[in-house]
Amino acid sequence: MTTDAVTVRVPGKINLGLFVGPLREDGYHELSTVFHAVSLFDHVTVQPADDWSVHVTGPFADRVPTDETNLALVAARTLASRRQRRATVPPVRIDIDKQIPVAGGMAGGSADAAATLVACRELWTLDHIENELLEVMAASLGSDIPFLLHGGTAIGSGRGEQITPVLARGELHWVLWAGEGLSLSTPAVYAELDRLREERGAEVGAPEPSGDLLTALRRMDTDAVAATLHNDLQEAAVSLHPILAEVLEAGQELGARAGVVSGSGPTVAFLVDSQAQAIDLSVGLAANGPTGEILRAVGPVPGTQLVHRVGQG
């Protein structure tokens, strides 16, 4: 049987703890972060085509590039270049149903790249590309991509690409605020962090994960997790987009256990106790908070998952 199309589902992520070390010689910062995959999913479908292309639908589609810079397309081409010499693979059409906010600190582009790697490996039957090699390839494409292959909750170290799973039982409930027309580039946020640190003459040591956060996750104690949420990039993100301070304040006043900017932002994640409280907070933010897209999610959830395969005999 030949495979004509493959669809893979992939989640977005938030960072429960993000600690940023000094700038490295390679231009990256040493990181220690706790990734947490949440139930906002993109669906990526790949199928053979005459030419390489990307097509995007969904509420955030108009903010996704469809040219050669699209990370999903880069991932497909990279995997194609790693095929065995005796194998040939056709170009693919990549269709992305985009439900994860774009340029929002939730790794939406990285998620699509992770899904594309898994989908193309299946489409092209590249059985010699084992998971370990796929993870190496993923790390070469972007710091967040290896985590999206795994999902769940995990510590990321190095520049975020070195993944260690975290034992986390149960689930957490989240309300996510994504500003309409608001975006932040990751390099700009890191540059602002460096500027703020230099301005203060701050000493920056090696980053380490929060032991209190990891303990709270093992118990899945909402109050304890709320007390240990942290993001070194949050101040820089707020400096670039001051409206985020208003969003964080509004969420707290409306009953969130805690709020944190996700990754480099500008998406803000609010932790609540239950689905019912998530609904209440969503309604409150929509009525009284700064204008933005309000989304609800739970976590942790699995990473990339094959959901559909179409073939012909």
CORZIPE-V862828 format. One record per residue. RES is the residue in one small letter. PHI is phi in whole degrees, 0 to 359 (* if undefined). NEAR is the number of other C-alpha atoms within 8 Angstrom. D_LAST is the distance of its C-alpha to the last C-alpha in Angstrom with 2 decimals. Layout:
res = {RES | RES}
phi = {PHI | PHI}
near = {NEAR | NEAR}
d_last = {D_LAST | D_LAST}
This chain:
res = {m | t | t | d | a | v | t | v | r | v | p | g | k | i | n | l | g | l | f | v | g | p | l | r | e | d | g | y | h | e | l | s | t | v | f | h | a | v | s | l | f | d | h | v | t | v | q | p | a | d | d | w | s | v | h | v | t | g | p | f | a | d | r | v | p | t | d | e | t | n | l | a | l | v | a | a | r | t | l | a | s | r | r | q | r | r | a | t | v | p | p | v | r | i | d | i | d | k | q | i | p | v | a | g | g | m | a | g | g | s | a | d | a | a | a | t | l | v | a | c | r | e | l | w | t | l | d | h | i | e | n | e | l | l | e | v | m | a | a | s | l | g | s | d | i | p | f | l | l | h | g | g | t | a | i | g | s | g | r | g | e | q | i | t | p | v | l | a | r | g | e | l | h | w | v | l | w | a | g | e | g | l | s | l | s | t | p | a | v | y | a | e | l | d | r | l | r | e | e | r | g | a | e | v | g | a | p | e | p | s | g | d | l | l | t | a | l | r | r | m | d | t | d | a | v | a | a | t | l | h | n | d | l | q | e | a | a | v | s | l | h | p | i | l | a | e | v | l | e | a | g | q | e | l | g | a | r | a | g | v | v | s | g | s | g | p | t | v | a | f | l | v | d | s | q | a | q | a | i | d | l | s | v | g | l | a | a | n | g | p | t | g | e | i | l | r | a | v | g | p | v | p | g | t | q | l | v | h | r | v | g | q | g}
phi = {* | 263 | 265 | 262 | 199 | 226 | 242 | 235 | 262 | 216 | 271 | 273 | 225 | 234 | 253 | 282 | 217 | 221 | 243 | 248 | 274 | 289 | 291 | 270 | 295 | 276 | 92 | 263 | 259 | 290 | 236 | 225 | 220 | 248 | 282 | 215 | 279 | 236 | 277 | 251 | 240 | 265 | 244 | 242 | 244 | 240 | 210 | 300 | 209 | 285 | 222 | 288 | 200 | 230 | 227 | 234 | 234 | 110 | 294 | 249 | 298 | 289 | 253 | 254 | 292 | 242 | 265 | 294 | 276 | 300 | 292 | 296 | 293 | 300 | 296 | 298 | 295 | 295 | 296 | 300 | 288 | 264 | 295 | 294 | 302 | 282 | 266 | 236 | 232 | 278 | 301 | 231 | 266 | 250 | 250 | 243 | 268 | 266 | 246 | 274 | 308 | 263 | 51 | 244 | 83 | 248 | 62 | 298 | 293 | 295 | 299 | 295 | 294 | 299 | 297 | 293 | 302 | 293 | 293 | 290 | 301 | 291 | 299 | 271 | 47 | 272 | 294 | 283 | 274 | 281 | 303 | 297 | 291 | 298 | 292 | 298 | 298 | 300 | 296 | 290 | 268 | 180 | 294 | 272 | 295 | 303 | 296 | 293 | 295 | 268 | 73 | 72 | 232 | 205 | 276 | 249 | 230 | 70 | 261 | 112 | 273 | 268 | 251 | 232 | 300 | 247 | 288 | 218 | 263 | 89 | 217 | 243 | 252 | 230 | 241 | 246 | 251 | 239 | 294 | 289 | 73 | 258 | 211 | 224 | 276 | 303 | 301 | 295 | 291 | 296 | 297 | 292 | 300 | 299 | 296 | 296 | 294 | 294 | 300 | 268 | 65 | 288 | 279 | 243 | 261 | 293 | 283 | 223 | 292 | 280 | 297 | 295 | 295 | 295 | 295 | 297 | 290 | 298 | 271 | 50 | 271 | 301 | 297 | 291 | 298 | 302 | 289 | 246 | 298 | 203 | 213 | 299 | 275 | 298 | 299 | 294 | 296 | 293 | 299 | 281 | 227 | 302 | 300 | 296 | 295 | 295 | 297 | 299 | 295 | 298 | 298 | 296 | 295 | 269 | 111 | 295 | 294 | 194 | 225 | 209 | 292 | 276 | 56 | 274 | 76 | 264 | 299 | 249 | 253 | 249 | 267 | 229 | 277 | 203 | 298 | 298 | 291 | 297 | 296 | 300 | 293 | 301 | 296 | 296 | 295 | 297 | 274 | 237 | 267 | 303 | 298 | 185 | 282 | 252 | 232 | 243 | 205 | 235 | 203 | 275 | 230 | 294 | 280 | 304 | 222 | 289 | 243 | 201 | 223 | 245 | 221 | 234 | 282}
near = {5 | 6 | 10 | 11 | 12 | 17 | 13 | 16 | 13 | 16 | 18 | 16 | 11 | 13 | 12 | 13 | 15 | 15 | 13 | 11 | 11 | 9 | 8 | 8 | 5 | 4 | 6 | 8 | 10 | 15 | 15 | 17 | 14 | 13 | 15 | 14 | 17 | 13 | 11 | 9 | 11 | 16 | 13 | 16 | 13 | 15 | 11 | 10 | 9 | 7 | 7 | 10 | 10 | 12 | 9 | 12 | 10 | 8 | 7 | 12 | 10 | 6 | 6 | 9 | 6 | 10 | 7 | 6 | 8 | 12 | 10 | 15 | 15 | 11 | 14 | 13 | 8 | 9 | 12 | 8 | 6 | 6 | 10 | 5 | 5 | 4 | 6 | 6 | 7 | 7 | 9 | 13 | 13 | 15 | 11 | 13 | 11 | 14 | 10 | 12 | 11 | 12 | 12 | 15 | 15 | 15 | 11 | 14 | 10 | 13 | 14 | 15 | 15 | 17 | 17 | 17 | 14 | 11 | 15 | 12 | 12 | 9 | 12 | 7 | 6 | 8 | 6 | 4 | 8 | 7 | 6 | 6 | 8 | 10 | 10 | 9 | 10 | 14 | 12 | 7 | 8 | 9 | 11 | 11 | 15 | 15 | 13 | 17 | 11 | 9 | 15 | 13 | 13 | 13 | 14 | 16 | 12 | 9 | 12 | 13 | 14 | 10 | 11 | 7 | 8 | 8 | 7 | 9 | 8 | 5 | 8 | 13 | 14 | 13 | 15 | 13 | 12 | 14 | 11 | 7 | 4 | 7 | 10 | 12 | 8 | 8 | 6 | 8 | 14 | 11 | 8 | 12 | 11 | 8 | 8 | 9 | 10 | 8 | 7 | 6 | 6 | 7 | 5 | 6 | 6 | 7 | 10 | 7 | 13 | 8 | 6 | 7 | 13 | 10 | 8 | 12 | 12 | 9 | 8 | 12 | 8 | 12 | 7 | 9 | 12 | 11 | 7 | 10 | 12 | 9 | 14 | 8 | 14 | 12 | 8 | 12 | 17 | 11 | 8 | 8 | 8 | 9 | 8 | 11 | 8 | 10 | 12 | 11 | 8 | 11 | 15 | 11 | 7 | 9 | 8 | 12 | 12 | 12 | 14 | 13 | 15 | 16 | 12 | 15 | 15 | 17 | 14 | 15 | 13 | 13 | 14 | 16 | 10 | 8 | 8 | 6 | 9 | 14 | 9 | 8 | 13 | 12 | 8 | 10 | 13 | 11 | 6 | 7 | 11 | 9 | 7 | 9 | 9 | 11 | 9 | 11 | 11 | 11 | 13 | 13 | 11 | 10 | 13 | 15 | 9 | 11 | 8 | 7 | 10 | 8 | 9 | 7 | 4}
d_last = {4.25 | 6.28 | 8.76 | 10.28 | 13.33 | 15.40 | 18.66 | 21.53 | 24.84 | 28.05 | 31.70 | 34.90 | 37.83 | 41.56 | 44.13 | 46.40 | 48.62 | 48.71 | 51.42 | 51.78 | 53.67 | 55.31 | 53.67 | 52.27 | 52.75 | 49.11 | 49.68 | 47.97 | 49.80 | 49.61 | 48.11 | 48.01 | 45.95 | 44.41 | 41.04 | 39.91 | 36.47 | 36.81 | 34.67 | 34.30 | 30.65 | 28.81 | 25.07 | 23.33 | 19.92 | 18.53 | 15.96 | 15.82 | 18.66 | 21.06 | 23.87 | 24.72 | 25.88 | 26.84 | 27.18 | 29.16 | 29.90 | 32.13 | 35.88 | 36.40 | 34.11 | 37.04 | 38.26 | 35.18 | 35.16 | 32.12 | 33.38 | 33.07 | 35.10 | 32.50 | 31.99 | 28.30 | 27.78 | 30.10 | 28.11 | 24.79 | 26.65 | 28.40 | 25.30 | 23.83 | 27.12 | 26.81 | 23.64 | 24.15 | 25.45 | 22.67 | 20.05 | 19.61 | 18.50 | 18.37 | 20.88 | 19.96 | 21.17 | 22.73 | 23.53 | 26.26 | 27.59 | 31.05 | 33.07 | 34.97 | 38.24 | 38.36 | 41.04 | 42.25 | 42.35 | 39.21 | 36.99 | 34.66 | 33.75 | 33.37 | 31.13 | 28.74 | 28.83 | 28.07 | 25.09 | 23.80 | 24.18 | 22.15 | 19.41 | 19.17 | 19.26 | 16.18 | 14.39 | 15.52 | 15.13 | 18.84 | 19.53 | 22.88 | 24.15 | 25.70 | 27.34 | 30.73 | 29.77 | 28.02 | 31.33 | 33.36 | 31.33 | 31.75 | 35.48 | 35.81 | 34.46 | 36.63 | 38.84 | 37.14 | 33.50 | 33.56 | 34.90 | 32.17 | 29.59 | 31.66 | 33.33 | 35.91 | 39.44 | 40.32 | 43.10 | 42.42 | 44.83 | 45.41 | 44.39 | 42.17 | 39.24 | 40.37 | 39.05 | 40.64 | 39.44 | 42.19 | 42.67 | 42.80 | 42.70 | 42.38 | 41.82 | 43.79 | 43.98 | 44.15 | 45.13 | 44.17 | 46.12 | 44.56 | 47.03 | 46.15 | 46.17 | 47.29 | 45.70 | 46.88 | 45.72 | 45.56 | 47.73 | 50.34 | 50.67 | 51.07 | 53.61 | 55.54 | 55.55 | 57.00 | 59.56 | 60.68 | 61.01 | 62.98 | 65.19 | 66.14 | 66.38 | 64.06 | 63.40 | 59.68 | 58.73 | 55.55 | 53.30 | 52.62 | 50.61 | 52.72 | 53.40 | 54.44 | 51.11 | 49.15 | 51.45 | 50.99 | 47.19 | 47.39 | 49.36 | 47.46 | 50.91 | 50.61 | 54.26 | 54.15 | 50.98 | 52.64 | 55.74 | 53.84 | 51.47 | 52.37 | 51.25 | 53.34 | 51.74 | 52.83 | 56.28 | 54.94 | 52.41 | 55.22 | 57.46 | 55.00 | 54.22 | 57.23 | 55.59 | 53.65 | 56.98 | 57.37 | 53.90 | 54.60 | 57.99 | 56.66 | 54.03 | 56.67 | 59.10 | 56.51 | 55.94 | 53.27 | 53.92 | 53.31 | 51.69 | 50.36 | 48.93 | 45.36 | 45.08 | 46.55 | 46.50 | 47.17 | 45.16 | 47.52 | 46.36 | 48.62 | 48.52 | 49.41 | 49.78 | 47.35 | 44.96 | 47.97 | 49.89 | 46.94 | 47.02 | 50.81 | 50.71 | 48.03 | 50.24 | 53.31 | 51.86 | 50.55 | 54.04 | 56.31 | 54.53 | 53.83 | 51.13 | 47.63 | 44.19 | 44.50 | 41.51 | 41.29 | 39.29 | 39.37 | 38.81 | 37.75 | 33.98 | 31.11 | 29.89 | 26.40 | 23.78 | 20.01 | 19.73 | 16.36 | 12.88 | 10.37 | 6.75 | 3.75 | 0.00}
